Amino acid sequence: MKITDCPSLRLVIPLIGGILISDIVGNTGNQAHFMLCVLVPVLSATFFSFISGGRFPRLYGLFLSLSFFLTGYFVYGLHMQGVMVRWPAERADYHGTLVDWPYERAASYRLDLTLTDPGFEGRRIYLYVPKDSSVFSVTPGGMVSFRGVIDMPQSDSFSDFDYRKYLYRQGVSGTLWVSSRYWHKEPGEMAGGVRIKAVRIRHAMFDRYREWGLEGKPLALVAAVSLGYKRELDESTRELYSASGASHLLAVSGLHVGIMYSFLYFLFPFFLNRRNLLWLRELIVICVMWGFAFLTGMPVSIIRSVVMFSMIALCRATGRDSSSVNTLAFAALVMLVADPASLFDIGFRLSFCAVLSILLFGPVISGALNTRTKAGSWLRDLMSVSIAAQIGTAPMVIYSFTGFPTYFMLTNLLSIPIMFMMVTLSMTLWALAWIDPLRNLILKSLVFLSDLMEGILSRIVSLPFSRIEVNIDEAWKVWALYGIVILVYCWLAERKTRHLVRALSIVALWCVLSFFRNIG
């Protein structure tokens, strides 16, 4: 498959370019209005070149790419304009709605608030309060009053991490710490937004797990993979999954949505497979998947996966073939236009890169591994997915975490089947929880699988050279690696030597730059 055959992918690339350039130049919204003035004539030129009947295909492609580049620049500028706020220098009274459960830190609790005061309505801030009993009285949707001076996010001068820009990208406009006497919960009805309701329901489902007898690490793992609730995971568990290369299993993502997608089709009676009832089956699938996204708090990874599978379901309902790469790119396009700052979320980037690499390199690797048995085919497919996912995420993982798990293949071969069973059992548990014997059996099975997973990952981490320490210290090297990966794929797909020559040229340029930097 040629990348150029995917129109959505050809549009999302200039959109990403516009967002990146807007972030590099420090677009805070002042340039957004100017960019809008430029975007309007470019869109007009794109429209006229389109209705010309294809007489100017190159001109149309140029204007279309430029339109999406300017759109990315414009929407990111608007986002930053809405986030960056100049707060009053004097102490003032504020009111806000709590949008999530209080987050415990080493010496305080963090309250995630959306302000309701005129002039600052909708602005999101982090309010840090002391550890005392009053914190436990606030719940998502509750109103909080406080008095203090809200500061713009600040970066630590002793660290290379830009905490200020990180918070802005997360939509956080300010932070402050107040003592117990300067904040309190307001009486009255709680807010009922969609996300707040989702957070409450997810917490109620977590409490139900606890009532059923789950506790400790099994409770934390089951809640993480079925509800996306990761607050109960201790540091040792996170480090174990990270060191073994299984961190992606803790994040509710495409794997979990894919399991649910297959599970739903298995449950449907045969009559829904008839041609005149296909639309009903796909409608039920879409509704259940979006319901699952709602229950997990609607994280980015789930939204991306649900959008993609919804597009596939719509194509099936209408009897049209769907390109998975094109569908994935369309999902990215929609999400980046709606929230351009999500491009800088490491989970968003890893998720899309992994899935795109699986779709591109998976068939190539699978075709190179010949097998004649069903067990061999299953093993081949699992290996192909694992290798392809690592190809797509390795540059970013090394850049972000300065290391790479050596036995990622062994980890995925052993852990993915266990995770498949855990997610499937978690879904079955909610359907059969009213039958006590079956519920207890499923809960015991989940505890067993949780302990088995931890034991396997611990053994893998204990193997010699289980982690390679590699450092990519500059962002341009990451882009260079991805350029090489894309060109190698184009060479494998099209068998044109020029793609391989370009990939080798990037390698040569890298070596030259590194040489002069080392002797400089």
Backbone hydrogen bonds, N-H to C=O, Kabsch-Sander energy under -0.5 kcal/mol:
donor,donor_aa,acceptor,acceptor_aa,energy
5,D,2,K,-1.3
6,C,3,I,-1.7
10,R,6,C,-1.6
11,L,7,P,-1.0
12,V,8,S,-2.3
13,I,9,L,-1.4
15,L,11,L,-1.4
16,I,12,V,-2.4
17,G,13,I,-2.2
18,G,14,P,-2.3
19,I,15,L,-1.9
20,L,16,I,-2.6
21,I,17,G,-2.4
22,S,18,G,-2.1
23,D,19,I,-1.9
24,I,20,L,-2.4
25,V,21,I,-2.4
26,G,23,D,-0.6
27,N,22,S,-2.8
28,T,26,G,-0.6
33,H,29,G,-0.8
35,M,31,Q,-2.4
36,L,32,A,-1.8
37,C,33,H,-1.6
38,V,34,F,-1.4
39,L,35,M,-2.3
40,V,36,L,-1.9
42,V,38,V,-1.4
43,L,39,L,-2.7
44,S,40,V,-2.0
45,A,41,P,-2.5
46,T,42,V,-2.3
47,F,43,L,-2.3
48,F,44,S,-2.4
49,S,45,A,-2.2
50,F,46,T,-1.4
51,I,47,F,-2.2
53,G,50,F,-1.0
54,G,49,S,-0.5
60,Y,56,F,-2.4
61,G,57,P,-2.4
62,L,58,R,-2.3
63,F,59,L,-2.5
64,L,60,Y,-2.4
65,S,61,G,-2.3
66,L,62,L,-2.5
67,S,63,F,-2.3
68,F,64,L,-1.8
69,F,65,S,-2.2
70,L,66,L,-2.6
71,T,67,S,-1.9
72,G,68,F,-2.3
73,Y,69,F,-2.0
74,F,70,L,-2.5
75,V,71,T,-2.9
76,Y,72,G,-1.7
77,G,73,Y,-1.5
78,L,74,F,-2.1
79,H,75,V,-2.0
80,M,76,Y,-2.4
81,Q,77,G,-2.1
82,G,78,L,-1.8
83,V,79,H,-1.1
84,M,80,M,-2.8
87,W,85,V,-0.8
92,A,148,G,-2.1
94,Y,146,F,-2.8
96,G,144,V,-2.5
97,T,114,T,-2.6
98,L,142,G,-2.5
99,V,112,D,-2.5
100,D,112,D,-0.6
103,Y,110,R,-2.4
104,E,102,P,-0.6
105,R,108,S,-3.0
109,Y,129,V,-2.6
110,R,103,Y,-2.8
111,L,109,Y,-0.5
111,L,127,L,-3.2
112,D,110,R,-0.5
113,L,111,L,-0.8
113,L,125,I,-2.3
114,T,97,T,-2.1
115,L,113,L,-0.5
115,L,123,R,-3.0
116,T,95,H,-2.5
117,D,95,H,-0.6
120,F,117,D,-1.9
122,G,115,L,-2.8
123,R,120,F,-2.0
124,R,171,G,-0.5
125,I,113,L,-2.4
126,Y,174,G,-2.1
127,L,111,L,-2.7
127,L,125,I,-0.5
128,Y,126,Y,-0.6
128,Y,176,L,-2.9
129,V,109,Y,-2.4
132,D,130,P,-1.2
135,V,132,D,-1.4
136,F,133,S,-1.0
137,S,134,S,-1.2
138,V,135,V,-1.5
141,G,98,L,-3.6
142,G,139,T,-2.5
144,V,96,G,-3.0
145,S,184,H,-2.6
146,F,94,Y,-2.0
147,R,182,Y,-2.0
148,G,92,A,-2.2
150,I,148,G,-0.6
151,D,175,T,-2.6
157,S,155,S,-0.5
159,S,156,D,-1.6
163,Y,161,F,-1.5
166,Y,162,D,-1.9
167,L,163,Y,-2.4
168,Y,164,R,-2.0
169,R,165,K,-2.4
170,Q,166,Y,-1.3
171,G,168,Y,-1.4
172,V,167,L,-2.8
173,S,124,R,-3.4
173,S,171,G,-0.6
174,G,124,R,-0.7
175,T,151,D,-2.2
176,L,126,Y,-1.6
178,V,128,Y,-2.3
182,Y,179,S,-1.6
183,W,180,S,-1.0
184,H,145,S,-2.2
186,E,143,M,-3.0
191,A,141,G,-3.2
197,K,193,G,-2.4
198,A,194,V,-2.2
199,V,195,R,-2.4
200,R,196,I,-2.2
201,I,197,K,-2.6
202,R,198,A,-2.4
203,H,199,V,-2.0
204,A,200,R,-2.3
205,M,201,I,-2.4
206,F,202,R,-2.0
207,D,203,H,-2.3
208,R,204,A,-1.7
209,Y,205,M,-1.8
210,R,206,F,-1.8
211,E,207,D,-2.2
212,W,208,R,-1.9
213,G,210,R,-1.2
214,L,209,Y,-1.9
219,L,215,E,-0.9
220,A,216,G,-2.0
221,L,217,K,-2.6
222,V,218,P,-2.6
223,A,219,L,-2.4
224,A,220,A,-1.7
225,V,221,L,-2.4
226,S,222,V,-1.8
227,L,223,A,-1.8
228,G,223,A,-0.6
228,G,224,A,-0.8
229,Y,223,A,-1.9
230,K,228,G,-0.9
233,L,230,K,-1.1
238,R,234,D,-1.9
239,E,235,E,-2.4
240,L,236,S,-2.1
241,Y,237,T,-2.3
242,S,238,R,-2.1
243,A,239,E,-2.8
244,S,240,L,-1.6
245,G,241,Y,-0.6
245,G,242,S,-0.8
246,A,241,Y,-3.0
247,S,241,Y,-0.7
249,L,246,A,-1.5
250,L,247,S,-1.5
251,A,247,S,-0.7
252,V,250,L,-0.5
253,S,251,A,-0.6
257,V,253,S,-2.2
258,G,254,G,-2.8
259,I,255,L,-2.0
260,M,256,H,-2.3
261,Y,257,V,-2.7
262,S,258,G,-2.3
263,F,259,I,-2.6
264,L,260,M,-2.5
265,Y,261,Y,-1.5
266,F,262,S,-1.8
267,L,263,F,-1.5
268,F,264,L,-1.2
272,L,269,P,-1.4
273,N,270,F,-1.9
274,R,271,F,-1.1
277,L,274,R,-1.6
278,L,275,R,-1.0
281,R,277,L,-1.8
282,E,278,L,-2.5
283,L,279,W,-2.1
284,I,280,L,-2.2
285,V,281,R,-2.3
286,I,282,E,-2.5
287,C,283,L,-2.3
288,V,284,I,-2.5
289,M,285,V,-2.3
290,W,286,I,-2.3
291,G,287,C,-1.9
292,F,288,V,-2.2
293,A,289,M,-2.2
294,F,290,W,-1.9
295,L,291,G,-2.1
296,T,292,F,-1.5
297,G,294,F,-1.4
298,M,293,A,-2.5
303,I,299,P,-2.4
304,R,300,V,-2.7
305,S,301,S,-1.8
306,V,302,I,-3.2
307,V,303,I,-2.7
308,M,304,R,-2.1
309,F,305,S,-2.8
310,S,306,V,-2.4
311,M,307,V,-2.0
312,I,308,M,-2.0
313,A,309,F,-2.5
314,L,310,S,-2.4
315,C,311,M,-2.2
316,R,312,I,-2.1
317,A,313,A,-2.4
318,T,314,L,-1.8
319,G,316,R,-0.8
320,R,315,C,-2.7
324,S,322,S,-0.6
327,T,323,S,-2.7
328,L,324,S,-2.6
329,A,325,V,-2.4
330,F,326,N,-2.1
331,A,327,T,-2.2
332,A,328,L,-2.2
333,L,329,A,-2.4
334,V,330,F,-2.5
335,M,331,A,-2.3
336,L,332,A,-2.5
337,V,333,L,-1.8
338,A,334,V,-2.0
339,D,335,M,-2.7
342,S,339,D,-1.7
343,L,340,P,-1.5
344,F,341,A,-1.6
345,D,342,S,-1.6
346,I,344,F,-0.6
349,R,345,D,-2.2
350,L,346,I,-2.6
351,S,347,G,-2.3
352,F,348,F,-2.3
353,C,349,R,-2.6
354,A,350,L,-2.4
355,V,351,S,-2.2
356,L,352,F,-2.7
357,S,353,C,-2.3
358,I,354,A,-2.2
359,L,355,V,-2.4
360,L,356,L,-2.0
361,F,357,S,-3.0
362,G,357,S,-0.7
362,G,358,I,-1.4
364,V,360,L,-0.5
365,I,361,F,-2.8
366,S,362,G,-2.8
367,G,363,P,-2.3
368,A,364,V,-0.9
369,L,365,I,-0.7
369,L,366,S,-0.9
370,N,368,A,-0.8
377,S,373,T,-2.2
378,W,374,K,-2.4
379,L,375,A,-2.4
380,R,376,G,-2.6
381,D,377,S,-2.6
382,L,378,W,-2.1
383,M,379,L,-2.4
384,S,380,R,-2.5
385,V,381,D,-2.4
386,S,382,L,-2.2
387,I,383,M,-2.7
388,A,384,S,-2.4
389,A,385,V,-2.4
390,Q,386,S,-1.9
391,I,387,I,-2.0
392,G,388,A,-1.8
393,T,389,A,-1.4
394,A,390,Q,-2.3
397,V,393,T,-2.7
398,I,394,A,-2.6
399,Y,395,P,-2.0
400,S,396,M,-2.3
401,F,397,V,-2.9
402,T,398,I,-1.8
404,F,468,I,-2.0
406,T,466,S,-1.9
407,Y,466,S,-0.6
408,F,405,P,-0.8
411,T,407,Y,-2.4
412,N,408,F,-2.5
413,L,409,M,-2.3
414,L,410,L,-1.7
415,S,411,T,-2.8
416,I,412,N,-1.7
418,I,414,L,-0.7
419,M,415,S,-2.9
420,F,416,I,-2.7
421,M,417,P,-2.0
422,M,418,I,-2.2
423,V,419,M,-2.6
424,T,420,F,-2.2
425,L,421,M,-2.6
426,S,422,M,-2.2
427,M,423,V,-2.0
428,T,424,T,-2.3
429,L,425,L,-2.4
430,W,426,S,-1.3
431,A,427,M,-0.9
432,L,428,T,-1.9
433,A,429,L,-0.7
435,I,432,L,-1.9
436,D,434,W,-0.8
439,R,435,I,-2.6
440,N,436,D,-2.6
441,L,437,P,-2.0
442,I,438,L,-2.5
443,L,439,R,-2.4
444,K,440,N,-2.2
445,S,441,L,-2.0
446,L,442,I,-2.4
447,V,443,L,-2.1
448,F,444,K,-2.3
449,L,445,S,-2.6
450,S,446,L,-2.3
451,D,447,V,-2.3
452,L,448,F,-2.5
453,M,449,L,-2.5
454,E,450,S,-2.1
455,G,451,D,-2.3
456,I,452,L,-2.3
457,L,453,M,-2.5
458,S,454,E,-2.2
459,R,455,G,-1.9
460,I,456,I,-2.1
461,V,457,L,-2.5
462,S,458,S,-1.6
463,L,460,I,-1.2
466,S,463,L,-1.0
468,I,404,F,-3.0
469,E,467,R,-0.5
470,V,468,I,-0.9
472,I,398,I,-0.5
473,D,471,N,-0.6
477,K,474,E,-0.8
478,V,474,E,-0.8
478,V,475,A,-0.6
479,W,475,A,-1.8
480,A,476,W,-2.3
481,L,477,K,-2.3
482,Y,478,V,-2.3
483,G,479,W,-2.3
484,I,480,A,-2.2
485,V,481,L,-2.4
486,I,482,Y,-2.5
487,L,483,G,-2.3
488,V,484,I,-2.4
489,Y,485,V,-2.1
490,C,486,I,-2.5
491,W,487,L,-2.1
492,L,488,V,-2.3
493,A,489,Y,-2.7
494,E,490,C,-2.7
495,R,491,W,-2.0
497,T,495,R,-0.5
499,H,496,K,-1.2
500,L,496,K,-0.8
501,V,497,T,-2.3
502,R,498,R,-2.1
503,A,499,H,-2.0
504,L,500,L,-2.4
505,S,501,V,-1.8
506,I,502,R,-1.9
507,V,503,A,-1.8
508,A,504,L,-2.4
509,L,505,S,-2.6
510,W,506,I,-2.4
511,C,507,V,-2.2
512,V,508,A,-2.3
513,L,509,L,-2.5
514,S,510,W,-2.6
515,F,511,C,-2.2
516,F,512,V,-2.3
517,R,513,L,-2.0
518,N,514,S,-2.0
519,I,515,F,-1.7
520,G,516,F,-0.8
